[in-house]
Amino acid sequence: MDRRGFLRRTLWAAGALLAGDRTALGSGSDEPEMKSPALEALRERHRLSLIADRVASAQPPLPPLYRRLPRRRGFNLLEKFMVGSNQKFVETDFQWMKQWGFDFVRLPMDYRCWTDPIHPLNLIEKVLKEIDHAVEMGRKHGVHVSLNLHRAPGYTVAQPPEKLELWTSEEAQKQFDFQWSQFAKRYRGIPSTQLSFNLVNEPSNIKPERYAKVVRRVVGAIRKEDPDRLIIADGLSWGRDPVFELVDLNIAQATRGYEPMPISHYQAPWVGGERFARPTWPLKEGNKVYDREWLLKDRIEPWKKLQSKGVGVMVGEWGAFNRTPHKVVLAWARDLLSLWKEAGWGWALWNFRGSFGILDSDRSDVVYEKFQGHKLDRKLLELLQDF
């Protein structure tokens, strides 16, 4: 007997006992059925359960996570962003995020933090346990954790460049597959509602077919160890463009929120941001105007086309460097956040603590609030909470 049948029989039997209905219990008596409030209540529950069963059976199943990502909101944590600053993740970050209403962290990491520089298939267990702890802190505080290789074997947007080329080198692809297969094996059994894999940060303007080939290969390596893991691939052109060549792979994709660059990277030295004029929002450059309408057409609509094909979309990074005037940041961010909310996309601000973040951003035009030994940008925090 299935569970529903058992529950129905149990409810009927209980009602019969309460009412003295021996006929319903198989006694063979022809006595008229007795009425009682308890029996009528049980029968009503039974009737409602039948209706609920019919309604439930008529509802389509929820789509897989990769088709429609939950609209999680949060931050990037940079403790393992570069091998030269390989730190442990901090539990108070998870606590404060949850306290403020956020539920997502992306961990952009440098694979060299836990990889033997001479023997790349030898991993350093002590460091991997620090990542384990971050995954556990996410579970403990109700914050989804997304692991990302910001520097992967054979590719990075940072300096120095990798010696191998991920998109063409068999050895680099072998190491890339190995890294992710080890994470897949390590975290097998942790549900995708708690943990996702974001493969490689911001692939550049390589050919979509070449990128798709590498992604298909590493997805196969992951699914060999953990078939159900939620996987997210960044878009091409440094996360700017959706990749339709991956639609059939049953993975989600991530875009970016750094456009236009004169807003997000004003005076940022690593991209030559000193060349940008002091920005406003909306931003005017010659005859071109960058505003909310431009963001919608250029940054949202291409990704909504991808979304319409059953691919979940999120914003893996966004934010503005601390030299952009704060009023400009808030106005620009409000337009982005409202568009993402309308599209149903989650996001992760770069970063939580630091020059783009809500804590210790070191802006000259912000009156900070003291918070647990940190400087809190309350206006930016409240804006994020609104969306």
Secondary structure by P-SEA (a helix, b strand, c coil): ccaaaaaaaaaaaaaaaaacccccccccccccccccaaaaaaaaaaaaaaaaaaaaaaccccccccccccbbbbbbbcccccccccccccaaaaaaaaaacccbbbbbccccccccccccccccaaaaaaaaaaaaaaaaacbbbbbbcccccccccccccccccccccaaaaaaaaaaaaaaaaaacccccccbbbbcccccccccaaaaaaaaaaaaaaaaaccccbbbbbbbcccccccccccccccbbbbbbcccccccccccccccccccccccccccccccccccaaaaaacccaaaaaaaaabbbbbbccccccccccaaaaaaaaaaaaaaaaaabbbbbcccccccccccccccccccccccccbbbaaaaaaaaaac
